[in-house]
Amino acid sequence: MLCLGDLAEKHCSFSFDENGCLRLFFSDHSVVLYKDDDVIVFAGDGDLSPSEAERWVKTH
């Protein structure tokens, strides 16, 4: 369960894919995919390590 206020605070956007899985998109182009019971993180194309998506997963 995610709080929409948390999404607004991080300035990320979200969508649902064709299978109904939640995707979070961050400004460094990193992505978090919530798929069934798994959480998959795709690193962005920025130089930041860890990516915004990785930091999100660690704190939520």
URCORNOR-V997681 format. One record per backbone hydrogen bond with DSSP energy under -1.0 kcal/mol. NH is the residue of the N-H (numbers start at 1). CO is the residue of the C=O. If there is no record, write none. Layout:
nh->NH co->CO
nh->NH co->CO
This chain:
nh->7 co->3
nh->8 co->4
nh->9 co->5
nh->10 co->6
nh->12 co->7
nh->13 co->25
nh->15 co->23
nh->17 co->21
nh->20 co->17
nh->23 co->15
nh->24 co->32
nh->25 co->13
nh->26 co->30
nh->29 co->26
nh->31 co->42
nh->32 co->24
nh->33 co->40
nh->34 co->22
nh->35 co->38
nh->38 co->35
nh->40 co->33
nh->42 co->31
nh->45 co->28
nh->55 co->51
nh->56 co->52
nh->57 co->53
nh->58 co->54
nh->59 co->55
nh->60 co->56
